[in-house]
Amino acid sequence: MTLEQQLNEARVKSAACGYLLNLLLQRAEVLKPGLVAELAHAAVADQAGVHPATPNKDFIDQIFAETTKMLRLTGALPNEEVSRR
């Protein structure tokens, strides 16, 4: 398998995981309203706890940004909902 094929396979798997996670979060929100907001606030708190001198901090911040984006994609979280408590 070529590098390009491997990268494409990894992108497809990543997208499938994101889609599956979105489905699971939507259903979890139905069963426990407010869960997505709780997860979003926890992610914000976790990110705030990352020390500024942490190695690969930019990458870590990108992970948290993508997490917030994924939580918003569920449709259960207004844009202004995610903030530090």
C-alpha positions in Angstrom: 0.0 0.0 0.0 1.4 3.4 -0.9 1.7 6.3 1.5 -1.1 8.1 -0.2 -3.4 5.1 0.2 -2.4 4.8 3.8 -3.2 8.4 4.4 -6.5 8.1 2.6 -7.4 5.1 4.7 -6.5 6.9 7.9 -8.7 9.9 6.8 -11.6 7.6 6.1 -11.3 5.9 9.4 -11.1 9.2 11.2 -14.2 10.6 9.5 -16.1 7.4 10.2 -15.1 7.6 13.9 -16.3 11.3 14.0 -19.6 10.3 12.4 -20.2 7.4 14.8 -19.3 9.6 17.8 -21.8 12.2 16.6 -24.5 9.6 16.4 -23.7 8.3 19.8 -23.6 11.8 21.3 -27.0 12.7 19.8 -28.6 9.6 21.2 -26.9 10.2 24.6 -28.3 13.7 24.6 -31.8 12.4 24.1 -31.4 10.0 27.0 -29.7 12.6 29.3 -30.5 16.1 28.2 -27.6 18.5 29.0 -24.9 15.8 28.6 -23.3 17.5 25.6 -23.1 20.8 27.5 -21.5 19.0 30.5 -18.9 17.5 28.2 -18.2 20.8 26.6 -17.7 22.6 29.9 -15.4 19.7 31.1 -13.3 20.0 27.9 -13.0 23.8 28.5 -11.9 23.2 32.1 -9.4 20.5 31.0 -7.9 22.8 28.4 -7.6 25.6 30.9 -5.6 23.2 33.1 -3.0 22.6 30.4 0.2 24.4 31.4 1.3 26.9 28.9 4.8 25.3 28.7 3.4 21.9 28.0 5.2 20.3 25.0 3.1 20.3 21.8 0.6 22.8 23.4 -0.5 24.0 19.9 -1.4 20.5 18.9 -3.2 20.0 22.2 -5.2 23.2 21.7 -6.1 21.9 18.2 -7.5 18.7 19.8 -9.7 20.8 22.2 -10.9 23.0 19.3 -11.9 19.9 17.3 -13.6 18.4 20.4 -15.7 21.6 20.8 -16.5 21.5 17.1 -17.6 17.9 17.3 -19.8 18.6 20.3 -21.4 21.5 18.4 -22.1 19.3 15.4 -24.6 17.3 17.6 -26.9 20.2 17.4 -27.4 20.1 21.1 -25.0 23.0 21.9 -25.5 26.6 20.9 -22.4 28.4 19.9 -22.4 30.6 23.0 -22.9 27.6 25.3 -19.2 26.7 25.6 -17.4 29.0 28.0 -15.3 28.8 31.1 -17.3 28.5 34.3 
